[in-house]
């Protein structure tokens, strides 16, 4: 029990650091709204890749040149 105080301090520090991450995830949207937003973003991304990615070839944009 010699580390009891240090453990409490570490827990407080970890909670303070972890609390900031939770606020970032909460965007005020419901599950349905978030799913629709993400689906729309994915469609836009694929449309942009299809229209602008014609010069990439069939390799998917990866190259082996160093």
N, C-alpha and C positions, 0 to 999 in steps of 0.2 A: 504494500500500500504506500510505498514511498513515492510512487509516480502519480498518485491520485490527483494532485493539483495540476500537474502538467497535462494529464489526459483531459481534464476539464477545459483547460486553455486551448488545447488542440481541437477539441470538439467545437468550441466556440468559433475558432478561426475557420474550421472547415465549413461550418454552417453559414458563416458570413460570406465565404467565397462561393458556396453552392447556391445561395439564395439569389445571386445575380443571374445565374443561368436560367432559373425557372421563369423569371419575368420576361426573358427574351422569347421563350416559346409561346407564351400566352398572347395571341394576337386578337382575341375577342371573337373569333369565328367559330361556328359550330362545325361538327365533323363533316356535314354535307357541304357547307360553304367552302371549307378548306379543300375537300376532294374536288369540287368543281373548279376552284381556282388553280389547283395543281394540274388538273386535266387540260385546262385551257392553256396553261403555260407549256405543257408538254407538247400539245398540238402546234403551238406557235414555234417551238424549238425544232420540231421535226420538219415543219414547212420551211423554215429558214434554212435548215441543213439540206433539204432536198433541192431548194432553188439555188442556193449559193455553193453547194458542195460538189458541183459537177466536175470540177477540176481535180478532185481528190483521187479518183480511180476507184477500183473495187476493193482496195485494201482497208478502207474505212478510215483513212486519214493518218495511219501510222506509217512511219518510215524507218528504215534500218540504217540510214546514213549517220555517220558519226563525225 
